[in-house]
Amino acid sequence: MGVKERKIKKVLIANRGEIALRIMRTVQELGLDAVVIYEKPDREAYYVRLANDAILIGDGPRRDYLDIDKIIWAAKKTNADAIHPGYGFLAENADFSAACEKAGITFIGPPPQVIRDLGNKVVARQIVGKAGIPFIPGTGDLVRGSAGINDAFAFAKKYGYPVMLKASSGGGGRGIRKVVDEADLIVQLPLARAEALSAFNDESIYMEKFIESPRHVEIQILADHHGNIIHLGSRDCSIQRRHQKLLEIAPADLPADVLNAMYDCAIKASRESGYINAGTVEFLVNAATNEFWFMEMNTRLQVEHTVTEELTGIDIVREQIRIAEGQALNIPENRVTLLGKAIQVRINAEDPKNNFMPDGGKRVEVYRSPGGPGVRLDGAVYQGFKVPTDYDSLLVKMTIRGFNWEQTLQRLKRALNGFLIVGPKTTIPFYLAICDDLDFQLGRFDTGYLETHPEVFNYPEPEREVAKLAKLIAEIHTKKVNPYAV
């Protein structure tokens, strides 16, 4: 399958915050112009200041970032000939990809039908089934009424409780409910439908066998218009809260033959689905036996793509743009090497001790970031930044790379201790507690890690003398006077 090459000149980034800034850096590195969109709450955002062009699309919050017509209008208004969706918002919306295609704008991502097929978890399972890839036993879409309930009962009886209810159009950890018995199933079914409708505008749900405390491992792939597909290694994303990832490690610590089998399955799934651009094939792995099952395929750039970039030296966003232009992949298979270990932690404005409650609305009074060997920061926060209440709580992603796991952990701990954010509560002290956990140090973790390691929440409050001193210095600098001077 070929495609006519089309040189991109100006990219509109249909996203906000740190991912808009991260994409912008590669766009500008390539000598292209970067356009960003913003809602009024983001008018002072860092990414807006650094773009070549910025255009207001509405009062917000959130709804304008989801308005396909407004984003297409913004692209035409600024003469952008391509759109990069980032992650979240419209990144996995087939209608958005189709609207770009209709408007003659290059969508930096997969074709609409591929997004549509893989976005429906039931259809995705059928696709990988054709390729002979193992997947978790599950139902088709459960119809409404007694027929759907009876199908759910029959499935649960065959495979045993607990089972999982999942939104057919789900993603990002949303629309997932664990069911423990028949009485719970009757209660959870209508709630799962309502949640799916609210989150994805699609009430379709299906049931899946529950895998007890698996590891969550994903394979990064790149696929071009010319039939070339490569993998960029694995990532372990097992440590999660509310089915959403907190930290990611590359590569996954699995035997070589298991990883090679997963790489092979990921490429087969991509080929069977007609995949184009960057994507991630996700698997659940039995921690004891290393048996694995296909879970889903994400048709976008992942939050955690930075750990793969740090290990391989490959800029995934750059490759996305090249593929969208119709260029063939020019990365030899022997060029994809995974030297050492990398880990990404998501530093969120959240209170881990309070069920990770977002701590928005507060101002960052002091911001001091770490540096040194093996430290990468991707964020859009600065001293004086007001943490939004209307958007995601992510402040900055920190990616650490080391020669081996031991050095990577040492660097991570050093960097976390050197990271100072005064104002909102953050996940920094929580990650320091995880670093001190013996099981984590030995690589023994799965998706049930937080439930089985409650002690990681017993960290001391992070207010330290250095924080108080930094806060005082910032106040003196701002007011030009020492409030404590005699």
N, C-alpha and C positions, 0 to 999 in steps of 0.2 A: 504494500500500500504506500503510495507516494503522495507528496503534497508539494505545491509550489511554494518556494521560499518567499517569505514576506518580511522585510526588514522593519523592525519596530523602532520607532523614534521617541515616543512619549508614552509613559505608562501611568495610568491612573490606579492608585492603590485604594481598593474599596474596603478599607479597614481603618483601624485607629491604634493608638498606643504603641507598645513596643514592637509589635509585628509590622506596623506601618513603617516605623523607623528602620527596622532590620531590612525590609524589602527595599526601601529607599536607598540604603547604602550600596547595595549591589546595582540597582538601576543607575545610580549616578556614577558608580565605578566603571560601568560599561559606556559612559559618555552619553547616556540617555537622560531626558528630562523626567522628573518625578512629580506627579500631581497627587495631592491628597484631598480628601473630602472631610468635612467636619460638621458636627452639630454644635450649637451654641455652648453647651457645657465644656466642649473641648477647644474653645477658641484660643486659649492660652497654652495649649498643649505643646510640648517640645517638638513633636513630629510636624506640627503645622508650621512652626518657625523655620524648620530646616528644608522644607520642600521647595522645589523650583516654582511651584504654583499651588495654591490652596483655594478651595471653593466651598462656601457655606451651603449646606443642603437642607437646613431646617433647624427648628428649635430643639428637637429631640425630647427626651433622651431615648436612644436606641431605635425608635421607629424609622427614622430617616436612613439609618445605616442598613435597614432592611427593605428600603423602597427601591425596587429595581428600576422603575421609570426615572426616578431622580438621579440615580447613579449613571444611567445611560445619558441623561441630559447633561450631567456634569462632564462626562467624557467628551461629548460633542462640543460643549461650550468651551472647553479648554483645548480642543483639537488633539485629545489623546487617542492614539490608534490602538492601544492595548489596555486591558484591565487585569490586574492581579488581585484576587480576592482574599489573599492571606489565609487565615483560619477563622472558624466561627462565622457569625452573621450569614453571609450568602455563599460561603466557600463551597458548600456541598449542595447547592440549590441548582438543579438541572434547568429550571426556568431562567435563571440568571445567565448560565452559559449559553442557552438558546437565544436569549435577548441580545447578548453581545454578538452572536453569530448573525442574527437578523439585521443588526445595526451596522454590520461590516467592521466590527471592532474585534480584535484578536483577544480571545479569552485565554489567559495563562493558566491552563488547567485542562482537565479531560473534556471530551465532547459531551453534549447534553445526554445522549442515550446511555452512555457509560455511567455517568453520575446517577441517572435515574435507576438503572439496573442494580448498581452496587449500593445505592442508598436504601433500597428495599431489602431488608435482611433475608426475607424469605426467597426472593429472586436470586440474591447473591449466593445463598446456599445451594440453589439449583445449578447455578453456573459452575461453582467449584466442584459440585458433585459430578458433573459431566467430565471434569478434568481428572477425576479419580482422587481428589484430595479429601482426607478425612475431616468430617465436621461433626459437631456435637449433635446428637439426636434431638430433633425438634419437630413441631407441628408446622402446618401451613398457617395462613391467617385464620384465626378463630372467628367464625361467624357469630353474629349477635344471637342472643336468645338461647334456648335450651339445647339446640344442636351444638353450639360452640362450647357450652358448659360440659355437655356429655363427652365431646372430643377431648376436652382438657382433662376430665376425670379419667378417661380411658388411657391417655398418655401417662398421667401421673401414676396410675395403677401399674402400668407396664414397667416404668423406669424407677418408680419409688419417689417419695418426698425426701428432701425438699426439691422443688422445681423453680424455674425462673420464668416470669412473665416479662416480655420485652416488646417495646414499640417496634413495629416493622420498619418504620422510617427513622428509628432512633440513632443516637450518636452522642459522643461527649459524656457518656455515663448517665444520661437522662433516660427516663422511661423504662427503668429496670426495677422489678419487684421480686423479692424472694417469697415463695409460698411454702408453708410448712405442713399443711394438712388440708383436708377437704373443706372444713369450715372456713379456713383462711382463704382458700381459693375463691369461694363464693363472695367473700368481702373484697378481695383484691382485684377481681376481674373488672368490675365497673370503674374502680379507682384507676386502674392501669389504662383503661380506654380514655378516661377523662384527662389523665396526665399526658398521654400520647397526643391527644387532640390539641391540648394547650401548648405543648412544646413544639409539635411538628405539623400541626394542622392536618393530622391524619390519625384517626382513632384505631387503625389496624394494629392488632397485637398478635403475638404468637408465643408458644411455650417451648421451653428448652430444658433439657436435663441439667441439673445443677452439678457443677464440678466443684468438689470440696477443696477450698484453699489452693487453687492452681497458681502457677506462675503465669504472668501476662507478658508475652514476648512478641515483638513486632519486627517485620522485615521491611526495610526501606528499598523501594524500587524506583527505577527511572525507565521510561519507555518512550520511544520516538515514533514518528509517523512512518518510519521505514521498516518497522518490524523488529528493531533492536530493543532488547530488554535486558537490563542488568540489575543486580542487587548491590546495595551498599552496606551490607552487614545487618546485624541485629541490635535490638535494644530491649532491655528488661525494664518494664514499667509496672512491676508488681505492687509497689508500695503506693496505695491510693486511699483517698477518703471520699466516701459517697460515690464510688465507682469512677472517680476522677483522679488522674495521676498527680502525684506530688513530686517525685523525683524519678529520674530515668538514668539507666546505666548502659553503656555500650562498651564492648559487645556483651551479649547475654552469656552467663557462665554455664554453658551446656557442652556436652561432648561434641567433638567435631562432626561425627557422623549424623548426629541429631540436627545440628545447625545446617549441614549440607542438605539434608532432607527437607528442612523448612525453606531453605533458599530455593530449592527445586520447586516446591509447592507454590511458593510466592510467585515465581516466574510463570508457572503453568496457569495460575489463577489470573494473572495479568494478561496472558496471551488469550485465554479462553474468553475473557470479558472484552477484549479489544481495547485494552487500556492504553492511554497516551498521557504523558507527562509524569510528574512525581506522584507517588502514592505509597501507601503503607498497608501491608497485609498483616493482620493481627491474629495471633494464635493463643490458646490456652494450653498450658503444659502441665502434665501430672508431675509434681515435684519429686515423687518417689520413683516413678518408672520412666520419665521423660517421654511418655506417649503424648502426642499433641493433636489438637483439633483446630481447624479454621474457625475463627470467630466472626470477623468482618474485614472489609477493606475500606480504608479511609481515602477518599478521592481528593486529597488536598495536602498542603504543607502541614506538617505536624508541629505543635508547640516545641516538641523535644528534638527537632531536626538538628539542633546545634551540636549534640553529642556525636552524631554521625559525621557532621562536617569537621569537627575537631580531630576525629580519628583518621578520616580519609583525606583531609585537605581538599575536599570537593565542595564547592559552593553550590548547594542544591537550588537556590533561587536563580543563580546564573544559568544552570542547566535547564530549569523550567522555562526561562525566557528563550534560550536557544531552541529548545524543542518546539515552543509555540511559534517560532519563526519558520519552522519547517526544517531546521538543520538536523543532521544525523548525529547521534551520540558518537563522541570520539574518545571515549574513555576505555582503554584496553582492559580486559578482564584482570590481567596481572597488575594493573595499576591500583586496583581496589584492595588496599591492604589496611588492616586494622591493628595498628601498633599501640600497645599499651591499653589503658582504660580511661574512660571519660564518664563523668557524672554531671547531670544537670539538676539543680534544685530550683524550684519556683518560689521565689520570695514574695509572698502575698501579704497584703494588709489584712491579716486575719488573726483571730485569737484561737489557737489550737486547743486551749483548755476549755473553751466555750463552744465546742463542736465546730471549730473553724469559722466562727461567726465573723463576717466581714467587718472591718473597722474603718469604714469610709467616713468622709466628712472632716477628717483631721488633716492638719498641715504638717508636712515634713519639716521639722524645725532644724534638724541637723542631718546631713547626708554625707557620709564619708565611705567611699567604696574601696575595696581591696584591690591589689594588683599583684604583679610578680609573675614568675614562670607558671604557665599552665592555667591562667585565669582569664576567662572571657565573660563579659557582661553584656546582656541585651536588655535594655530597659529604657523607660522614658520618664524617669523620676529624677528630681533634682531638689536641692534645698529650697524650701518655700513652696514646693508642689503641694497642692491640695488633693488629697486622695478622693476620687469621685465616689459618690454613693450610687450612681446609676449604671455603672459599668463593672466589668470584671475587676477583681481585687488584686490582680497581678501587678507588682511593682517592677520587678526586674528578674530576669532569669540569669543564674550564674552557672557557667559550665566550667568544670575543672578537668584537666587532663594530666595524667601521670604515666610514668614508665610502666607501673604495674598497679594492682589494686591497693597495696599498702601505701605507696607514695601518693596515689590519688586521694585516699582518705586523709592522709596527713595534710595534703594541700587544701582539701576541702575544709578541714577543721581550722587550719590557719587562716584561710580566707573568711570563713564565717566569723571567727573571733575578731577579724579586722574590719568587719562590715558593721557600720554604725548608722542606724536609722532611728532618730528620735522623733516621736510624735505618735504615729499609729502603732498598735501592736503588730508584730510581724511573725513569720514562721521561722526566723533565724534561730532563736534559742531551742525550738523544737528540733531543728535539724542537728544542732550541736548534741542534743540528747541522743538522737539516733546514732550519731557518729561514735558515741561512747558505749553503745549496746554491742555486746559480744556477738550475738547472732548476726547482726548487720555486718560487723567486722569480718565474720567468717563466711559471709555471702549466703546465710540461711534466712531467706525471706520469701514470702508469697503474698497473695492478695489478702490474706487474713492477718498480715503482720501487725497492724495497729490494734486489732482486737486481742491478739495474743501477747502484745507487749505494751500494756497500759502504763508501764513505768516510764516510757519515753515522754509522757505528759507531765511528769513530776519534776520538771526543770525549774530552776530558780528564776525569779523575775529578772529581766535583763537590765534594769536600771543600775548602771555602774557609775563609779566616780568619773571615769573618762567621759561617759555620756553627759553627766552633769557639767563637767568642765567644757566640753564641746558646745553644749547648749549656751553656757555663759559667754563663751567667745563669740558665738554667732550673734547673741543679743548685743554685745558690746560693738561688734562690727556694724550691726544694723542701726543702732541708736547713737553710735559715736560717743557713748558714755558708759562707764562702768557703774551699774546700779548699786553695787556693793562697796564702791569706793567711799572712804571716810572723808 
